[in-house]
Amino acid sequence: MRLSLNVRRALTVRRSVVSVASRRLRSGLFHSGGCCSLAWLALSAWLLASPASAAPRIASLDWTLAETLIALDAPPVALAQVDDYESWVGLEAPPGATDIGLRTQPNLELLSELDPDAIVISPMFANLAPRLSSIAEVKQLAMYSGEGTFWSQSLALTRQLGELVDRENAAEALIEETEAYIADIAARLPEDTRPLLLLQFMDERHVRLFGEHSLYQAVIERMGLTNAWQGTTNAWGFSLIGIEQLVNYPEARIVVVEPYIAGVREALANSGLWRHLGSVQRDDVVTLPPVWSFGALPSARRFATLLGDALSSTTSDTSASNTHTPDTSAPGTSTSDTHAPDTHALDTSVSDTSALGTSEQATTPDQVQGNTDARR
Amino acid sequence: MLAAESRVRRTSALGVTGLVLAVACTLAAFYSLTELGGPLAALAALTDAGTLGATAPPDPESLVLHYSWWPRLVMSLSAGGALGLAGVLMQQVLRNPLAAPTTLGVASGANLALMVATLMAPGLLVLGREWVALAGGGLAMGLVFALGWRRGLSPGVVVLGGLVVNLYFGALAVVLLLFNQEALKGVLVWGAGSLAQNGWDGVLYLLPRLVVAGALAIWLLRPLALLELDDASARSLGVSLKWLRLGGLGLAVFITGCVVAVVGIIGFIGLAAPNIARMAGARRLPARLGWSILFGALLLAITDLVLQGGVDALPTLLPTGATTAALGAPLLLWLIPRLRLTARRPPPSSNPQALRAEAPGRLLLVLAVLLALATLVGIQVGQSSSGWSLSLDGDILDWRWPRIFAAAGSGALLAIAGTLIQRVTANPMASPELLGISGGAAIALILTIFLVPAPSNLTLVGAGTVGALVVLGVLVALNRASGFQPERLLLSGVAITALFDAVRSIVLAGGDPRGQQVIAWLSGSTYYVDPVSALVVLGIGALAAIAAQALARWLDILPLGAATAKALGIHVERARLGLLATVAILTAVATLIVGPLSFVGLLAPHMARLMGLSRARAHLAGAALIGALLMVLADWVGRQLLFPQEVPAGLVASLIGGSYFMWGLRKL
């Protein structure tokens, strides 16, 4: 009984996190502005206009496959851990999808009752295949296998899924649109060529540092930025390291992908080492809302949006403040004028990130709205 | 003359051990400094605390030296020393060389508290993680003490209570982990015990507390030394045993809690350091205390310095706490044949084998009927997308019966194995899980999941069997010489289990997504069972139940002691080997189905005994029925509780069984 109470409560807590996350996401999408958003809307409208009634009914045990299916407008009828999907992928789950339980052990009775046409899994859960194959055809689709680049893998994955749900055109459109979208964001970036350190906090002493094979690195490279960290990574593109190793990259700008574990910000404020890191001393640490770090194209798109917004707004703020100080070595001062006309919407859309340092929380879109209103 | 000579020899052995460790530590320190500018730069960086803040960009080396290398060295020395101290205190109070800071559930309590706080009240973590960890550790310890209070905190009951609380909290933690793996990845890193530092905060938190605790330990030294006597003699000297034990254990728990709060769970130092001190010749309590602190500090520091120097090529850090546990396991295996176990152990002060049922036959019948009922319910009643229903539909039943049958079969297997091992070793702590056979299978499985791309179930089962057999081989090889003496056997098992814990911690801390699969398998689910394997398990279970009846004579006689058994014409060593091999095979089969965490092997024999089934034959049958019943119920409850998510049967069994067990232990 105690067990059920505990777990239930944990689930409720998570649900509220979800709603915040999805609210953030929605406003992020609306504000990201620009012709690309219009193209995206047009694309979705086109996709919506031709409902996928004939498409096969797919059950997905894997979030990465699910997000791609949703982007292809062939949403899975069954999805594992729906709530967690929303809070960690940061995208909304399709409204009709049935929750089939854990990714590692989906509910077999429920799954057979739903009777999907196919079940897609990642090779990680290959041991489920024998049991699942008595329910429906099982498709193993690999991502993060350690072979090839992130980009080639996610393109192949998108095309395979497109083929599976009979939407090859949508797959090609998704690929083109995502690449164009990221290129567009890249074009509007300030010319700040400082390398980045892409990390996620595990606790106040350890971070996951993302590098080769990772979604984050693939996206920043497409955006013309470089990753300061070139060390070894696992197949998922990260390495677990202690913060002290960040000392070796004083020039790099730190990009923190949320969530912060509770208490980490406070501990960092007292950490002698953290306070002496180059990026922290320059006060140019960027904080981004959660992005599924093991995703495919939709997560890549989301990451590009958030990073692009954050870099544009912080750099223009830094440049503004830098004009008061004699030492204006910070690059990117001249680029704010080269922004596309609609960047103002873009700038206000993210957060007022000028104060994003060690102990500041990334402002939620709601607060941003308040800020901009106040400024007006 | 002779006594003086042997004392000199002992002192020199201690001195040599200490010197070797100190030299190794210095060398390791120099080695880890090679890339940071050498020892002189290190000394310079230690002292220029003031200037670091002022100068514009300090060079990276001195930053790392000042804010990371030095605090880390101080932290490893003080944490190691503290754990050594805690270990001595616990081993003294519990009169058990197996006792260690983690035995009392402090670590698992702290771990669980941190997980719960992370999920439900992250605000508490802002107030201070150490307080959350201390509260959890204290709660676990309180529970252990509450369980042992009526029995005057006697060593056996305290260790047993600690074990059960450990398993119980551990199972709860795995449930949380299973459903919240993403949210808890930070706690996993902490649980693996990393000594990485990025400031002096941690050291400044830990050191003052250790100084206070050390002073208290010195104050308690004289009364604690009396605990080497047996209970009656100590009491006759006017010592309140209960309060003394409470004080000693409480102090040890406080020390452990502080260390655990700051750097996470550090395995084995608390167990290894006092034992090395004892092996090297420290006999009296003050000497053991001093040398244990020194050895603990040096051991941890050496491990940490070596790890710091040599793992840059890996895409993950090797957490020191889990690594000491992994390194400590072979050390313990080496130590076991050299430990003097029985000499210092007063006989167990009481025997939980108190009441005896008047009509065991009727009791067994009731159990069998209950099992049949549970099976029927488990197969027919369940939830679907449209809610609760009584199902007779063949399609649905085809999903259910293999799981129920496999649950029953593996429950019976583990229960029989547990009964055998508890009776052979005459040790209520004994269980197939503790022998390390489950752990061996689990290590092999984890390695397979991580080394083989997309492993099939057959590969996993094969690897698990190989792992279980390797452990069995090690157990036989190590214990042959001692004639399979129960305590040594259990110690070998504890070492292998610790190795498994270490491997698991390291693997999970790295945050590789394949960890999900490891957790899912470790939690012990009937999920992967297909009809064929279900029937095989059920068949083996039934066979084992019949075969075990033939062993009943041995089982009635062996607990009376080796001498008695020999006098009654039993070849003790051969009987123990035979029973042990049976236990190993039964455990391996059951583990492959329901994972290593189901505590049915520990609980079912106990529950049978608490019901009054004390003769071997009735005990075996009762335990098998209870084991099967427990697993069937657990499987069913687990599938319905959070529908459509499934809580694995192994976890539910340990939660149900653990609650009952604690309730029963309270009554003892």
Boltz contact constraints between the chains, C-beta under 6 A:
constraints:
  - contact:
      token1: [A, 3]
      token2: [B, 655]
      max_distance: 6.0
  - contact:
      token1: [A, 4]
      token2: [B, 641]
      max_distance: 6.0
  - contact:
      token1: [A, 9]
      token2: [B, 120]
      max_distance: 6.0
  - contact:
      token1: [A, 10]
      token2: [B, 119]
      max_distance: 6.0
  - contact:
      token1: [A, 13]
      token2: [B, 120]
      max_distance: 6.0
  - contact:
      token1: [A, 88]
      token2: [B, 182]
      max_distance: 6.0
  - contact:
      token1: [A, 99]
      token2: [B, 644]
      max_distance: 6.0
  - contact:
      token1: [A, 100]
      token2: [B, 644]
      max_distance: 6.0
  - contact:
      token1: [A, 101]
      token2: [B, 644]
      max_distance: 6.0
  - contact:
      token1: [A, 101]
      token2: [B, 645]
      max_distance: 6.0
  - contact:
      token1: [A, 101]
      token2: [B, 646]
      max_distance: 6.0
  - contact:
      token1: [A, 102]
      token2: [B, 645]
      max_distance: 6.0
  - contact:
      token1: [A, 104]
      token2: [B, 516]
      max_distance: 6.0
  - contact:
      token1: [A, 104]
      token2: [B, 517]
      max_distance: 6.0
  - contact:
      token1: [A, 104]
      token2: [B, 520]
      max_distance: 6.0
  - contact:
      token1: [A, 105]
      token2: [B, 520]
      max_distance: 6.0
  - contact:
      token1: [A, 105]
      token2: [B, 527]
      max_distance: 6.0
  - contact:
      token1: [A, 105]
      token2: [B, 646]
      max_distance: 6.0
  - contact:
      token1: [A, 107]
      token2: [B, 644]
      max_distance: 6.0
  - contact:
      token1: [A, 108]
      token2: [B, 399]
      max_distance: 6.0
  - contact:
      token1: [A, 109]
      token2: [B, 396]
      max_distance: 6.0
  - contact:
      token1: [A, 109]
      token2: [B, 399]
      max_distance: 6.0
  - contact:
      token1: [A, 110]
      token2: [B, 644]
      max_distance: 6.0
  - contact:
      token1: [A, 113]
      token2: [B, 384]
      max_distance: 6.0
  - contact:
      token1: [A, 113]
      token2: [B, 385]
      max_distance: 6.0
  - contact:
      token1: [A, 123]
      token2: [B, 454]
      max_distance: 6.0
  - contact:
      token1: [A, 124]
      token2: [B, 514]
      max_distance: 6.0
  - contact:
      token1: [A, 126]
      token2: [B, 454]
      max_distance: 6.0
  - contact:
      token1: [A, 127]
      token2: [B, 457]
      max_distance: 6.0
  - contact:
      token1: [A, 202]
      token2: [B, 186]
      max_distance: 6.0
  - contact:
      token1: [A, 202]
      token2: [B, 189]
      max_distance: 6.0
  - contact:
      token1: [A, 203]
      token2: [B, 186]
      max_distance: 6.0
  - contact:
      token1: [A, 203]
      token2: [B, 189]
      max_distance: 6.0
  - contact:
      token1: [A, 203]
      token2: [B, 190]
      max_distance: 6.0
  - contact:
      token1: [A, 205]
      token2: [B, 196]
      max_distance: 6.0
  - contact:
      token1: [A, 205]
      token2: [B, 198]
      max_distance: 6.0
  - contact:
      token1: [A, 206]
      token2: [B, 189]
      max_distance: 6.0
  - contact:
      token1: [A, 232]
      token2: [B, 315]
      max_distance: 6.0
  - contact:
      token1: [A, 233]
      token2: [B, 315]
      max_distance: 6.0
  - contact:
      token1: [A, 234]
      token2: [B, 315]
      max_distance: 6.0
  - contact:
      token1: [A, 239]
      token2: [B, 315]
      max_distance: 6.0
  - contact:
      token1: [A, 240]
      token2: [B, 316]
      max_distance: 6.0
  - contact:
      token1: [A, 240]
      token2: [B, 317]
      max_distance: 6.0
  - contact:
      token1: [A, 240]
      token2: [B, 510]
      max_distance: 6.0
  - contact:
      token1: [A, 240]
      token2: [B, 511]
      max_distance: 6.0
  - contact:
      token1: [A, 242]
      token2: [B, 196]
      max_distance: 6.0
  - contact:
      token1: [A, 243]
      token2: [B, 198]
      max_distance: 6.0
  - contact:
      token1: [A, 244]
      token2: [B, 64]
      max_distance: 6.0
  - contact:
      token1: [A, 244]
      token2: [B, 68]
      max_distance: 6.0
  - contact:
      token1: [A, 244]
      token2: [B, 198]
      max_distance: 6.0
  - contact:
      token1: [A, 247]
      token2: [B, 60]
      max_distance: 6.0
  - contact:
      token1: [A, 247]
      token2: [B, 63]
      max_distance: 6.0
  - contact:
      token1: [A, 247]
      token2: [B, 64]
      max_distance: 6.0
  - contact:
      token1: [A, 248]
      token2: [B, 60]
      max_distance: 6.0
  - contact:
      token1: [A, 261]
      token2: [B, 186]
      max_distance: 6.0
  - contact:
      token1: [A, 262]
      token2: [B, 122]
      max_distance: 6.0
  - contact:
      token1: [A, 262]
      token2: [B, 125]
      max_distance: 6.0
  - contact:
      token1: [A, 262]
      token2: [B, 126]
      max_distance: 6.0
  - contact:
      token1: [A, 263]
      token2: [B, 125]
      max_distance: 6.0
  - contact:
      token1: [A, 263]
      token2: [B, 126]
      max_distance: 6.0
  - contact:
      token1: [A, 263]
      token2: [B, 129]
      max_distance: 6.0
  - contact:
      token1: [A, 266]
      token2: [B, 126]
      max_distance: 6.0
  - contact:
      token1: [A, 270]
      token2: [B, 201]
      max_distance: 6.0
  - contact:
      token1: [A, 271]
      token2: [B, 198]
      max_distance: 6.0
  - contact:
      token1: [A, 271]
      token2: [B, 199]
      max_distance: 6.0
  - contact:
      token1: [A, 272]
      token2: [B, 67]
      max_distance: 6.0
  - contact:
      token1: [A, 272]
      token2: [B, 199]
      max_distance: 6.0
  - contact:
      token1: [A, 273]
      token2: [B, 67]
      max_distance: 6.0
  - contact:
      token1: [A, 273]
      token2: [B, 68]
      max_distance: 6.0
  - contact:
      token1: [A, 273]
      token2: [B, 198]
      max_distance: 6.0
  - contact:
      token1: [A, 273]
      token2: [B, 199]
      max_distance: 6.0
  - contact:
      token1: [A, 276]
      token2: [B, 63]
      max_distance: 6.0
